[in-house]
Amino acid sequence: MAKEELATAKEDQEQLTKEIQLLLLPKDENDDKNIVMEIRGGAGGEEAALFAGSLYRMYTSYAEKRGWKTELVSFNETGLGGLKEVVFIVNGQGAYSRLKYESGVHRVQRVPETESGGRIHTSTATVAVMPEVEDVEVRSILPMSKWKCSVLPVLMDSTSIRLLPRCV
């Protein structure tokens, strides 16, 4: 009986150790922020653009089910209804904490709608998830002119980010 309890206690110890290790990890300061998400069709031409469109619909549906609001910033559509690129904002408590690990290259292998021979194609799309930055105050050269601005970071390529100001 003592051996059984010892075995059970060792299993519990392993589980509790894992839980404690997770609790000791520092919380990301951006976890509660809204996000700016950018999706771009990658390798695969028109099929990649269709895949990017599917990803966009998937993420907006997910946001809707969680009660988050989405705001379309920009998009570039293709002739067959795919998206070469789309940038949108997800407003909601904990959006960054839920979606931050979606960043990266996504791959799909399927027989596309554009294929007549039934061959499997591989297509990719890139997803960038960035926390929305804090508002900044911008003053113009002219006296007494003030705007309250937000800056939306938009990934241009693997090494550069374009900042889109939104001022009121």
Phi and psi in degrees as GROMACS dihedral restraints (atoms count N, CA, C in turn):
[ dihedral_restraints ]
;  ai    aj    ak    al  type     phi  dphi    fc
    3     4     5     6     1   -64.7    20    10
    4     5     6     7     1   -35.8    20    10
    6     7     8     9     1   -65.7    20    10
    7     8     9    10     1   -38.6    20    10
    9    10    11    12     1   -64.9    20    10
   10    11    12    13     1   -43.6    20    10
   12    13    14    15     1   -63.7    20    10
   13    14    15    16     1   -38.9    20    10
   15    16    17    18     1   -63.0    20    10
   16    17    18    19     1   -44.4    20    10
   18    19    20    21     1   -62.6    20    10
   19    20    21    22     1   -43.9    20    10
   21    22    23    24     1   -63.8    20    10
   22    23    24    25     1   -42.5    20    10
   24    25    26    27     1   -63.7    20    10
   25    26    27    28     1   -37.7    20    10
   27    28    29    30     1   -65.9    20    10
   28    29    30    31     1   -40.2    20    10
   30    31    32    33     1   -63.7    20    10
   31    32    33    34     1   -43.5    20    10
   33    34    35    36     1   -63.7    20    10
   34    35    36    37     1   -37.8    20    10
   36    37    38    39     1   -62.1    20    10
   37    38    39    40     1   -43.2    20    10
   39    40    41    42     1   -62.2    20    10
   40    41    42    43     1   -45.4    20    10
   42    43    44    45     1   -64.2    20    10
   43    44    45    46     1   -44.8    20    10
   45    46    47    48     1   -65.6    20    10
   46    47    48    49     1   -36.2    20    10
   48    49    50    51     1   -61.7    20    10
   49    50    51    52     1   -43.8    20    10
   51    52    53    54     1   -62.3    20    10
   52    53    54    55     1   -43.3    20    10
   54    55    56    57     1   -63.2    20    10
   55    56    57    58     1   -42.1    20    10
   57    58    59    60     1   -64.6    20    10
   58    59    60    61     1   -41.2    20    10
   60    61    62    63     1   -61.0    20    10
   61    62    63    64     1   -41.0    20    10
   63    64    65    66     1   -64.2    20    10
   64    65    66    67     1   -40.7    20    10
   66    67    68    69     1   -68.4    20    10
   67    68    69    70     1   -24.9    20    10
   69    70    71    72     1   -82.1    20    10
   70    71    72    73     1   -14.3    20    10
   72    73    74    75     1   -65.9    20    10
   73    74    75    76     1   138.2    20    10
   75    76    77    78     1   -68.7    20    10
   76    77    78    79     1   144.4    20    10
   78    79    80    81     1   -77.7    20    10
   79    80    81    82     1   137.7    20    10
   81    82    83    84     1   -71.5    20    10
   82    83    84    85     1   127.9    20    10
   84    85    86    87     1   -66.5    20    10
   85    86    87    88     1   -16.6    20    10
   87    88    89    90     1   -93.0    20    10
   88    89    90    91     1    -3.3    20    10
   90    91    92    93     1   -55.4    20    10
   91    92    93    94     1   -34.0    20    10
   93    94    95    96     1   -89.5    20    10
   94    95    96    97     1     0.6    20    10
   96    97    98    99     1   -82.7    20    10
   97    98    99   100     1   159.4    20    10
   99   100   101   102     1   -71.4    20    10
  100   101   102   103     1   166.1    20    10
  102   103   104   105     1  -127.1    20    10
  103   104   105   106     1   157.5    20    10
  105   106   107   108     1  -109.9    20    10
  106   107   108   109     1   122.6    20    10
  108   109   110   111     1  -116.7    20    10
  109   110   111   112     1   135.4    20    10
  111   112   113   114     1  -125.9    20    10
  112   113   114   115     1   131.8    20    10
  114   115   116   117     1  -123.8    20    10
  115   116   117   118     1   130.9    20    10
  117   118   119   120     1  -129.7    20    10
  118   119   120   121     1   136.1    20    10
  120   121   122   123     1   -67.0    20    10
  121   122   123   124     1   139.3    20    10
  123   124   125   126     1  -111.8    20    10
  124   125   126   127     1  -129.4    20    10
  126   127   128   129     1   -68.7    20    10
  127   128   129   130     1   135.9    20    10
  129   130   131   132     1   125.4    20    10
  130   131   132   133     1     2.3    20    10
  132   133   134   135     1    61.4    20    10
  133   134   135   136     1  -130.8    20    10
  135   136   137   138     1   -61.9    20    10
  136   137   138   139     1   -36.7    20    10
  138   139   140   141     1   -65.1    20    10
  139   140   141   142     1   -36.0    20    10
  141   142   143   144     1   -65.4    20    10
  142   143   144   145     1   -37.5    20    10
  144   145   146   147     1   -66.8    20    10
  145   146   147   148     1   -38.5    20    10
  147   148   149   150     1   -64.3    20    10
  148   149   150   151     1   -39.5    20    10
  150   151   152   153     1   -64.5    20    10
  151   152   153   154     1   -42.5    20    10
  153   154   155   156     1   -60.8    20    10
  154   155   156   157     1   -39.8    20    10
  156   157   158   159     1   -63.5    20    10
  157   158   159   160     1   -39.1    20    10
  159   160   161   162     1   -64.7    20    10
  160   161   162   163     1   -41.3    20    10
  162   163   164   165     1   -62.9    20    10
  163   164   165   166     1   -42.2    20    10
  165   166   167   168     1   -59.6    20    10
  166   167   168   169     1   -46.7    20    10
  168   169   170   171     1   -63.6    20    10
  169   170   171   172     1   -38.4    20    10
  171   172   173   174     1   -63.6    20    10
  172   173   174   175     1   -47.9    20    10
  174   175   176   177     1   -67.7    20    10
  175   176   177   178     1   -37.9    20    10
  177   178   179   180     1   -69.3    20    10
  178   179   180   181     1   -35.0    20    10
  180   181   182   183     1   -66.0    20    10
  181   182   183   184     1   -41.6    20    10
  183   184   185   186     1   -61.1    20    10
  184   185   186   187     1   -45.2    20    10
  186   187   188   189     1   -61.3    20    10
  187   188   189   190     1   -42.5    20    10
  189   190   191   192     1   -62.4    20    10
  190   191   192   193     1   -42.4    20    10
  192   193   194   195     1   -66.1    20    10
  193   194   195   196     1   -27.6    20    10
  195   196   197   198     1   -87.8    20    10
  196   197   198   199     1    -1.5    20    10
  198   199   200   201     1    83.1    20    10
  199   200   201   202     1    16.5    20    10
  201   202   203   204     1   -90.2    20    10
  202   203   204   205     1   155.4    20    10
  204   205   206   207     1  -100.2    20    10
  205   206   207   208     1   143.7    20    10
  207   208   209   210     1  -118.5    20    10
  208   209   210   211     1   147.0    20    10
  210   211   212   213     1  -133.5    20    10
  211   212   213   214     1   117.0    20    10
  213   214   215   216     1   -74.3    20    10
  214   215   216   217     1   126.3    20    10
  216   217   218   219     1   -97.0    20    10
  217   218   219   220     1   -50.0    20    10
  219   220   221   222     1  -159.0    20    10
  220   221   222   223     1   155.4    20    10
  222   223   224   225     1  -154.5    20    10
  223   224   225   226     1   157.5    20    10
  225   226   227   228     1  -134.0    20    10
  226   227   228   229     1   106.5    20    10
  228   229   230   231     1   -90.9    20    10
  229   230   231   232     1   153.1    20    10
  231   232   233   234     1  -101.5    20    10
  232   233   234   235     1   175.6    20    10
  234   235   236   237     1   -65.4    20    10
  235   236   237   238     1   -30.9    20    10
  237   238   239   240     1   -94.5    20    10
  238   239   240   241     1    11.1    20    10
  240   241   242   243     1    94.4    20    10
  241   242   243   244     1     5.3    20    10
  243   244   245   246     1   -83.7    20    10
  244   245   246   247     1   176.5    20    10
  246   247   248   249     1  -123.6    20    10
  247   248   249   250     1   119.5    20    10
  249   250   251   252     1   -67.5    20    10
  250   251   252   253     1   -41.3    20    10
  252   253   254   255     1  -156.9    20    10
  253   254   255   256     1   150.2    20    10
  255   256   257   258     1  -147.3    20    10
  256   257   258   259     1   136.7    20    10
  258   259   260   261     1  -124.1    20    10
  259   260   261   262     1   128.9    20    10
  261   262   263   264     1  -147.0    20    10
  262   263   264   265     1   160.8    20    10
  264   265   266   267     1  -108.6    20    10
  265   266   267   268     1   137.9    20    10
  267   268   269   270     1  -112.7    20    10
  268   269   270   271     1   115.7    20    10
  270   271   272   273     1  -102.5    20    10
  271   272   273   274     1   117.5    20    10
  273   274   275   276     1   174.7    20    10
  274   275   276   277     1   150.8    20    10
  276   277   278   279     1   -60.6    20    10
  277   278   279   280     1   121.0    20    10
  279   280   281   282     1    79.1    20    10
  280   281   282   283     1    16.0    20    10
  282   283   284   285     1   -60.1    20    10
  283   284   285   286     1   -44.1    20    10
  285   286   287   288     1   -66.1    20    10
  286   287   288   289     1   -40.3    20    10
  288   289   290   291     1   -64.3    20    10
  289   290   291   292     1   -31.9    20    10
  291   292   293   294     1   -82.2    20    10
  292   293   294   295     1   -30.7    20    10
  294   295   296   297     1  -112.0    20    10
  295   296   297   298     1    -2.6    20    10
  297   298   299   300     1   -63.0    20    10
  298   299   300   301     1   -27.2    20    10
  300   301   302   303     1   -85.9    20    10
  301   302   303   304     1     3.2    20    10
  303   304   305   306     1   -82.1    20    10
  304   305   306   307     1   -11.7    20    10
  306   307   308   309     1   -62.6    20    10
  307   308   309   310     1   140.5    20    10
  309   310   311   312     1   134.1    20    10
  310   311   312   313     1  -168.1    20    10
  312   313   314   315     1   -95.0    20    10
  313   314   315   316     1   129.0    20    10
  315   316   317   318     1  -108.2    20    10
  316   317   318   319     1   140.1    20    10
  318   319   320   321     1  -122.5    20    10
  319   320   321   322     1   142.6    20    10
  321   322   323   324     1  -132.1    20    10
  322   323   324   325     1   141.2    20    10
  324   325   326   327     1  -123.4    20    10
  325   326   327   328     1   117.7    20    10
  327   328   329   330     1  -160.5    20    10
  328   329   330   331     1   166.0    20    10
  330   331   332   333     1   -84.7    20    10
  331   332   333   334     1   110.0    20    10
  333   334   335   336     1   -75.9    20    10
  334   335   336   337     1   162.8    20    10
  336   337   338   339     1   -62.2    20    10
  337   338   339   340     1   -27.4    20    10
  339   340   341   342     1   -84.1    20    10
  340   341   342   343     1    -3.0    20    10
  342   343   344   345     1   -97.2    20    10
  343   344   345   346     1   127.2    20    10
  345   346   347   348     1   -96.8    20    10
  346   347   348   349     1   -20.4    20    10
  348   349   350   351     1   -92.2    20    10
  349   350   351   352     1    -3.0    20    10
  351   352   353   354     1    79.3    20    10
  352   353   354   355     1    16.9    20    10
  354   355   356   357     1   -82.9    20    10
  355   356   357   358     1   150.4    20    10
  357   358   359   360     1   -83.1    20    10
  358   359   360   361     1   132.0    20    10
  360   361   362   363     1  -113.2    20    10
  361   362   363   364     1   149.4    20    10
  363   364   365   366     1  -110.1    20    10
  364   365   366   367     1   127.5    20    10
  366   367   368   369     1  -130.8    20    10
  367   368   369   370     1   156.8    20    10
  369   370   371   372     1  -130.3    20    10
  370   371   372   373     1   161.3    20    10
  372   373   374   375     1  -146.7    20    10
  373   374   375   376     1   146.0    20    10
  375   376   377   378     1  -102.8    20    10
  376   377   378   379     1   142.3    20    10
  378   379   380   381     1  -124.5    20    10
  379   380   381   382     1   127.2    20    10
  381   382   383   384     1  -117.2    20    10
  382   383   384   385     1   128.3    20    10
  384   385   386   387     1  -119.6    20    10
  385   386   387   388     1   118.4    20    10
  387   388   389   390     1  -126.6    20    10
  388   389   390   391     1   137.1    20    10
  390   391   392   393     1   -68.6    20    10
  391   392   393   394     1   143.3    20    10
  393   394   395   396     1   -68.4    20    10
  394   395   396   397     1   134.1    20    10
  396   397   398   399     1   -82.3    20    10
  397   398   399   400     1   161.4    20    10
  399   400   401   402     1   -67.4    20    10
  400   401   402   403     1   156.0    20    10
  402   403   404   405     1   -64.9    20    10
  403   404   405   406     1   145.6    20    10
  405   406   407   408     1  -125.3    20    10
  406   407   408   409     1   153.5    20    10
  408   409   410   411     1  -100.3    20    10
  409   410   411   412     1   130.7    20    10
  411   412   413   414     1  -119.1    20    10
  412   413   414   415     1   130.4    20    10
  414   415   416   417     1  -110.5    20    10
  415   416   417   418     1   139.9    20    10
  417   418   419   420     1   -87.2    20    10
  418   419   420   421     1   175.3    20    10
  420   421   422   423     1   -69.5    20    10
  421   422   423   424     1   -29.9    20    10
  423   424   425   426     1   -73.0    20    10
  424   425   426   427     1   138.8    20    10
  426   427   428   429     1   -66.9    20    10
  427   428   429   430     1   150.0    20    10
  429   430   431   432     1    67.7    20    10
  430   431   432   433     1    11.6    20    10
  432   433   434   435     1   -99.6    20    10
  433   434   435   436     1   123.3    20    10
  435   436   437   438     1  -136.9    20    10
  436   437   438   439     1   145.3    20    10
  438   439   440   441     1  -132.9    20    10
  439   440   441   442     1   150.4    20    10
  441   442   443   444     1  -103.5    20    10
  442   443   444   445     1   121.2    20    10
  444   445   446   447     1  -124.3    20    10
  445   446   447   448     1   147.5    20    10
  447   448   449   450     1  -111.8    20    10
  448   449   450   451     1   151.1    20    10
  450   451   452   453     1  -118.7    20    10
  451   452   453   454     1   125.7    20    10
  453   454   455   456     1  -101.4    20    10
  454   455   456   457     1   115.3    20    10
  456   457   458   459     1   -77.9    20    10
  457   458   459   460     1   129.1    20    10
  459   460   461   462     1  -123.4    20    10
  460   461   462   463     1   122.0    20    10
  462   463   464   465     1   -68.5    20    10
  463   464   465   466     1   123.3    20    10
  465   466   467   468     1   -91.4    20    10
  466   467   468   469     1   -47.7    20    10
  468   469   470   471     1  -154.8    20    10
  469   470   471   472     1  -166.4    20    10
  471   472   473   474     1   -68.0    20    10
  472   473   474   475     1   -12.9    20    10
  474   475   476   477     1  -124.4    20    10
  475   476   477   478     1    -3.0    20    10
  477   478   479   480     1  -136.0    20    10
  478   479   480   481     1   149.4    20    10
  480   481   482   483     1  -126.1    20    10
  481   482   483   484     1   134.8    20    10
  483   484   485   486     1   -98.5    20    10
  484   485   486   487     1   135.6    20    10
  486   487   488   489     1  -101.4    20    10
  487   488   489   490     1   122.5    20    10
  489   490   491   492     1  -103.2    20    10
  490   491   492   493     1   113.5    20    10
  492   493   494   495     1   -79.9    20    10
  493   494   495   496     1   144.0    20    10
  495   496   497   498     1  -125.3    20    10
  496   497   498   499     1   107.4    20    10
  498   499   500   501     1  -116.6    20    10
  499   500   501   502     1   144.8    20    10
